[in-house]
Amino acid sequence: MADFNAPEGCLKTLEGCMNLLAKKIQRFLVSEDGPTAVEYAVMLALIVIVCLTAISSIGTNAKNTFSSVAGSLAGGTAS
């Protein structure tokens, strides 16, 4: 095969470069970095949902408490 301007770390033939590319693709497919990132994204989504639910619940309880206090005060009106 004819020589060509190979990228750094690549053998000086097209065949060698293709072998290197195939090895890198195989290593990427075997590695578990992708599934780990997906697992972290799912955990983050669940944490966000729990936080939003908690904040909504606390907000509703706070509104009810302030409405009750406002209704108990003289001249106050409860919404």
C-alpha positions, -999 to +999 in steps of 0.1 A: +000+000+000+011+036-006+021+058+022+000+087+032+000+115+058-013+095+088-025+111+120-003+108+150-005+073+166-016+058+133+006+034+114+019+047+081-004+026+059-041+030+052-046-006+064-028+001+097-049+032+102-081+012+096-070-014+121-063+013+147-098+028+141-115-006+144-097-013+177-108+021+190-144+015+180-143-020+196-128-005+228-155+022+229-183-004+224-169-027+252-163+001+277-191+009+302-187+047+302-219+052+281-242+031+303-227+047+334-235+082+321-271+071+313-275+057+349-263+090+363-288+110+341-316+088+353-306+092+390-304+130+385-339+131+369-353+111+398-337+134+423-351+165+405-386+150+405-384+142+443-371+178+450-399+194+429-425+173+446-412+182+481-410+219+472-445+218+459-458+201+490-440+225+514-453+255+494-489+242+497-485+237+534-470+271+539-498+287+519-524+269+541-506+280+573-504+317+563-540+316+552-550+302+586-530+328+605-544+356+583-579+344+590-572+343+628-559+378+630-584+406+637-594+422+605-575+397+584-591+380+554-584+344+544-581+337+507 
